[in-house]
């Protein structure tokens, strides 16, 4: 799994946020569009695309997209 591919897949879960907002050091929970529905979409993305299971609590423990990527790759 590549970090840039993960960032692109992550960004695709957002409808109104410009793609340029998504970098490895983006604090995703600060994004205006971030919501509980987005959390569910990210959980589903990770399950279907990477065959990994993560929880909302694990997502909340991450600050940046790279933190989330590292969590997913460590599972």
DSSP file (Angstrom, degrees, kcal/mol; ACC not computed):
  #  RESIDUE AA STRUCTURE BP1 BP2  ACC     N-H-->O    O-->H-N    N-H-->O    O-->H-N    TCO  KAPPA ALPHA  PHI   PSI    X-CA   Y-CA   Z-CA
    1    1 A X              0   0    0      0, 0.0     2,-0.3     0, 0.0     3,-0.0   0.000 360.0 360.0 360.0 132.0    0.0    0.0    0.0
    2    2 A X     >  -     0   0    0      1,-0.1     4,-2.1     0, 0.0     5,-0.1  -0.770 360.0-133.2 -99.7 142.7    1.3    3.4   -1.0
    3    3 A X  H  > S+     0   0    0     -2,-0.3     4,-2.7     1,-0.2     5,-0.2   0.916 106.3  50.9 -60.2 -45.5    0.8    6.5    1.1
    4    4 A X  H  > S+     0   0    0      1,-0.2     4,-2.4     2,-0.2    -1,-0.2   0.891 109.8  50.2 -64.3 -38.2   -0.3    8.7   -1.9
    5    5 A X  H  > S+     0   0    0      2,-0.2     4,-2.5     1,-0.2    -1,-0.2   0.917 111.0  50.0 -62.9 -42.4   -2.8    6.1   -3.0
    6    6 A X  H  X S+     0   0    0     -4,-2.1     4,-2.8     2,-0.2    -2,-0.2   0.921 109.9  50.4 -61.7 -44.8   -4.2    6.0    0.5
    7    7 A X  H  X S+     0   0    0     -4,-2.7     4,-2.9     2,-0.2    -2,-0.2   0.917 111.1  48.9 -60.2 -43.9   -4.4    9.8    0.6
    8    8 A X  H  X S+     0   0    0     -4,-2.4     4,-1.7     2,-0.2    -2,-0.2   0.922 112.7  46.9 -63.1 -44.4   -6.3    9.8   -2.8
    9    9 A X  H  < S+     0   0    0     -4,-2.5     4,-0.3     2,-0.2    -2,-0.2   0.904 113.3  49.7 -63.4 -41.2   -8.7    7.1   -1.6
   10   10 A X  H >< S+     0   0    0     -4,-2.8     3,-1.7     1,-0.2    -2,-0.2   0.938 109.7  50.9 -60.4 -48.5   -9.2    9.0    1.7
   11   11 A X  H >< S+     0   0    0     -4,-2.9     3,-1.9     1,-0.3    -1,-0.2   0.818  98.3  66.9 -61.5 -32.2   -9.9   12.3   -0.2
   12   12 A X  T 3< S+     0   0    0     -4,-1.7    -1,-0.3     1,-0.3    -2,-0.2   0.630  87.6  68.9 -65.9 -12.1  -12.5   10.6   -2.4
   13   13 A X  T <  S+     0   0    0     -3,-1.7     2,-0.4    -4,-0.3    -1,-0.3   0.529  89.7  76.9 -82.1  -5.8  -14.7   10.1    0.6
   14   14 A X    <   -     0   0    0     -3,-1.9    20,-0.0    -4,-0.2     5,-0.0  -0.881  57.2-170.9-109.5 136.0  -15.2   13.9    0.7
   15   15 A X  S    S+     0   0    0     -2,-0.4    -1,-0.1    18,-0.1    -4,-0.0   0.842  83.3  27.2 -91.7 -37.9  -17.6   15.7   -1.7
   16   16 A X  S    S+     0   0    0      2,-0.1     2,-0.5    17,-0.0    -1,-0.1   0.492  92.8  98.1-110.9  -5.6  -16.9   19.4   -1.1
   17   17 A X  S    S-     0   0    0     -6,-0.2    -3,-0.1     1,-0.1     5,-0.1  -0.743  77.9-114.7 -90.8 128.9  -13.3   19.6    0.1
   18   18 A X    >   -     0   0    0     -2,-0.5     3,-2.2     1,-0.1     4,-0.3  -0.318  18.9-124.9 -62.4 139.6  -10.7   20.4   -2.5
   19   19 A X  G >  S+     0   0    0      1,-0.3     3,-1.6     2,-0.2    -1,-0.1   0.776 107.4  68.8 -56.8 -29.1   -8.3   17.6   -3.3
   20   20 A X  G 3  S+     0   0    0      1,-0.3    -1,-0.3     3,-0.0    -2,-0.1   0.680  86.6  68.8 -67.0 -15.8   -5.4   20.0   -2.6
   21   21 A X  G <  S+     0   0    0     -3,-2.2     2,-0.8     1,-0.1    -1,-0.3   0.660  82.8  87.3 -73.4 -16.0   -6.4   20.0    1.1
   22   22 A X    <   +     0   0    0     -3,-1.6     2,-0.3    -4,-0.3    -1,-0.1  -0.776  49.9 141.4 -99.1 108.1   -5.3   16.4    1.5
   23   23 A X    >   -     0   0    0     -2,-0.8     3,-1.7   -16,-0.0    42,-0.4  -0.835  65.3 -98.1-131.1 169.4   -1.6   15.8    2.3
   24   24 A X  T 3  S+     0   0    0     -2,-0.3    42,-2.4     1,-0.3    43,-0.3   0.830 125.0  47.2 -61.0 -30.5    0.1   13.3    4.6
   25   25 A X  T 3  S+     0   0    0     40,-0.2    -1,-0.3    39,-0.2     2,-0.2   0.292  81.0 128.9 -96.4  11.3    0.2   15.9    7.4
   26   26 A X    <   -     0   0    0     -3,-1.7     2,-1.4     1,-0.1    39,-1.3  -0.490  60.4-135.6 -66.0 128.4   -3.4   17.1    7.0
   27   27 A X  B >   -A   64   0A   0     -2,-0.2     3,-1.8    37,-0.2     4,-0.3  -0.729  24.9-168.8 -83.6  94.1   -5.2   17.0   10.4
   28   28 A X  G >  S+     0   0    0     -2,-1.4     3,-1.4    35,-0.6    -1,-0.2   0.766  76.5  62.6 -65.9 -28.7   -8.3   15.4    8.9
   29   29 A X  G 3  S+     0   0    0     34,-0.6    -1,-0.3     1,-0.3    35,-0.1   0.656  98.6  59.5 -71.8 -12.6  -10.6   15.9   12.0
   30   30 A X  G <  S+     0   0    0     -3,-1.8    -1,-0.3     3,-0.0    -2,-0.2   0.520  78.7 113.4 -88.4  -7.1  -10.2   19.7   11.5
   31   31 A X  S X  S-     0   0    0     -3,-1.4     3,-1.6    -4,-0.3   -14,-0.0  -0.434  73.2-130.1 -67.3 138.0  -11.6   19.5    8.0
   32   32 A X  T 3  S+     0   0    0      1,-0.3    -1,-0.1    -2,-0.1    -3,-0.0   0.832 106.9  52.0 -57.3 -34.8  -15.0   21.3    7.7
   33   33 A X  T 3  S+     0   0    0      2,-0.0    -1,-0.3     5,-0.0     5,-0.2   0.531  80.3 119.6 -82.5  -6.9  -16.6   18.4    6.0
   34   34 A X    <   +     0   0    0     -3,-1.6     2,-0.3    -6,-0.2    -5,-0.0  -0.392  36.7 144.9 -64.1 131.8  -15.5   15.8    8.7
   35   35 A X     >  -     0   0    0     -2,-0.1     4,-1.9     1,-0.0     5,-0.1  -0.927  65.5 -89.1-155.4 175.7  -18.4   14.2   10.4
   36   36 A X  H  > S+     0   0    0     -2,-0.3     4,-1.9     1,-0.2     5,-0.1   0.831 125.9  56.3 -63.9 -31.0  -19.6   10.9   11.9
   37   37 A X  H  > S+     0   0    0      2,-0.2     4,-2.0     1,-0.2    -1,-0.2   0.872 104.7  52.0 -67.9 -35.8  -20.8    9.9    8.4
   38   38 A X  H  > S+     0   0    0      2,-0.2     4,-2.6     1,-0.2    -2,-0.2   0.893 105.5  55.4 -66.3 -38.7  -17.3   10.4    7.1
   39   39 A X  H  X S+     0   0    0     -4,-1.9     4,-2.6     1,-0.2    -2,-0.2   0.936 108.4  48.0 -57.8 -46.5  -15.9    8.2    9.8
   40   40 A X  H  X S+     0   0    0     -4,-1.9     4,-2.3     1,-0.2    -1,-0.2   0.893 110.9  51.0 -62.4 -39.3  -18.3    5.4    8.7
   41   41 A X  H  X S+     0   0    0     -4,-2.0     4,-2.6     2,-0.2    -1,-0.2   0.893 110.7  48.7 -64.6 -39.5  -17.2    6.0    5.0
   42   42 A X  H  X S+     0   0    0     -4,-2.6     4,-2.6     2,-0.2     5,-0.2   0.908 110.4  50.9 -67.4 -42.1  -13.5    5.8    6.0
   43   43 A X  H  X S+     0   0    0     -4,-2.6     4,-2.0     2,-0.2    -2,-0.2   0.926 113.4  45.6 -59.5 -45.0  -14.1    2.6    8.0
   44   44 A X  H  X S+     0   0    0     -4,-2.3     4,-2.9     2,-0.2     5,-0.3   0.904 111.3  52.9 -65.6 -42.0  -15.9    1.0    5.0
   45   45 A X  H  X>S+     0   0    0     -4,-2.6     4,-3.0     1,-0.2     5,-0.6   0.937 110.8  46.3 -57.1 -48.6  -13.2    2.2    2.6
   46   46 A X  H  X5S+     0   0    0     -4,-2.6     6,-1.5     1,-0.2     4,-1.3   0.870 114.5  48.2 -66.2 -36.9  -10.5    0.6    4.7
   47   47 A X  H  X5S+     0   0    0     -4,-2.0     4,-0.9     4,-0.2    -2,-0.2   0.940 120.1  35.4 -67.6 -47.6  -12.5   -2.6    5.0
   48   48 A X  H  <5S+     0   0    0     -4,-2.9    -2,-0.2     2,-0.2    -3,-0.2   0.872 126.7  35.5 -78.5 -36.5  -13.3   -3.0    1.3
   49   49 A X  H  <5S+     0   0    0     -4,-3.0    -3,-0.2    -5,-0.3    -2,-0.1   0.872 134.6  20.5 -85.9 -38.9  -10.1   -1.6   -0.2
   50   50 A X  H  <<S-     0   0    0     -4,-1.3    -3,-0.2    -5,-0.6    -2,-0.2   0.418  92.9-127.5-114.1  -0.7   -7.5   -2.8    2.2
   51   51 A X     <  +     0   0    0     -4,-0.9     2,-0.3    -5,-0.2    -4,-0.2   0.871  67.3 128.1  53.8  41.0   -9.3   -5.7    3.9
   52   52 A X        -     0   0    0     -6,-1.5     2,-0.5    -9,-0.1    -1,-0.2  -0.929  52.6-139.0-124.2 149.6   -8.5   -4.3    7.4
   53   53 A X        +     0   0    0     -2,-0.3     2,-0.3    22,-0.1    -9,-0.1  -0.943  26.3 167.6-113.3 124.7  -10.9   -3.5   10.2
   54   54 A X        -     0   0    0     -2,-0.5     2,-0.2   -11,-0.2    -7,-0.1  -0.908  23.5-131.7-129.1 161.6  -10.5   -0.3   12.3
   55   55 A X     >  -     0   0    0     -2,-0.3     4,-2.0     1,-0.1     5,-0.1  -0.652  25.5-112.3-108.4 165.1  -12.8    1.3   14.8
   56   56 A X  H  > S+     0   0    0     -2,-0.2     4,-2.6     1,-0.2     5,-0.2   0.873 119.5  56.6 -60.5 -37.3  -14.0    4.9   15.2
   57   57 A X  H  > S+     0   0    0      1,-0.2     4,-1.2     2,-0.2    -1,-0.2   0.899 105.8  49.8 -62.0 -41.2  -12.0    5.0   18.4
   58   58 A X  H  4 S+     0   0    0      2,-0.2     4,-0.4     1,-0.2     3,-0.2   0.896 110.3  50.6 -64.9 -39.8   -8.9    4.1   16.5
   59   59 A X  H >< S+     0   0    0     -4,-2.0     3,-1.6     1,-0.2    -2,-0.2   0.927 107.7  53.1 -62.8 -44.4   -9.6    6.8   13.9
   60   60 A X  H 3< S+     0   0    0     -4,-2.6    -1,-0.2     1,-0.3    -2,-0.2   0.771 101.3  61.3 -62.9 -24.7  -10.1    9.4   16.7
   61   61 A X  T 3< S+     0   0    0     -4,-1.2     2,-0.3    -3,-0.2    -1,-0.3   0.624  93.0  81.9 -77.1 -11.4   -6.7    8.4   18.1
   62   62 A X    <   -     0   0    0     -3,-1.6   -33,-0.1    -4,-0.4     3,-0.1  -0.705  54.4-174.4 -94.4 145.4   -5.0    9.5   14.8
   63   63 A X        +     0   0    0     -2,-0.3   -35,-0.6     1,-0.1   -34,-0.6   0.819  66.5  31.3-102.5 -46.9   -4.3   13.1   14.1
   64   64 A X  B  > S-A   27   0A   0    -37,-0.2     4,-1.9   -36,-0.1   -37,-0.2  -0.633  82.0-109.1-111.5 168.1   -3.0   13.2   10.5
   65   65 A X  H  > S+     0   0    0    -39,-1.3     4,-2.7   -42,-0.4   -40,-0.2   0.882 121.5  55.3 -61.8 -37.3   -3.8   11.2    7.4
   66   66 A X  H  > S+     0   0    0    -42,-2.4     4,-2.7     2,-0.2    -1,-0.2   0.883 103.8  54.1 -64.9 -37.0   -0.3    9.7    7.7
   67   67 A X  H  > S+     0   0    0    -43,-0.3     4,-2.1     2,-0.2    -1,-0.2   0.924 110.8  46.2 -59.3 -43.9   -1.1    8.6   11.3
   68   68 A X  H  X S+     0   0    0     -4,-1.9     4,-2.5     2,-0.2    -2,-0.2   0.910 111.0  52.0 -65.6 -42.4   -4.2    6.8    9.9
   69   69 A X  H  X S+     0   0    0     -4,-2.7     4,-2.7     1,-0.2    -2,-0.2   0.926 109.7  49.6 -57.6 -46.1   -2.2    5.3    7.1
   70   70 A X  H  X S+     0   0    0     -4,-2.7     4,-1.2     1,-0.2    -1,-0.2   0.872 109.8  51.7 -63.3 -37.3    0.4    4.0    9.7
   71   71 A X  H  X S+     0   0    0     -4,-2.1     4,-0.6     2,-0.2     3,-0.3   0.946 112.0  45.8 -62.3 -48.2   -2.5    2.5   11.7
   72   72 A X  H >< S+     0   0    0     -4,-2.5     3,-1.1     1,-0.2    -2,-0.2   0.911 112.9  49.0 -64.1 -43.3   -3.9    0.7    8.7
   73   73 A X  H 3< S+     0   0    0     -4,-2.7    -1,-0.2     1,-0.2    -2,-0.2   0.731 106.0  58.5 -71.5 -19.4   -0.6   -0.6    7.5
   74   74 A X  H 3<        0   0    0     -4,-1.2    -1,-0.2    -3,-0.3    -2,-0.2   0.588 360.0 360.0 -84.0  -9.1    0.3   -1.9   11.0
   75   75 A X    <<        0   0    0     -3,-1.1    -1,-0.2    -4,-0.6    -2,-0.2   0.460 360.0 360.0 -85.8 360.0   -2.8   -4.1   11.2
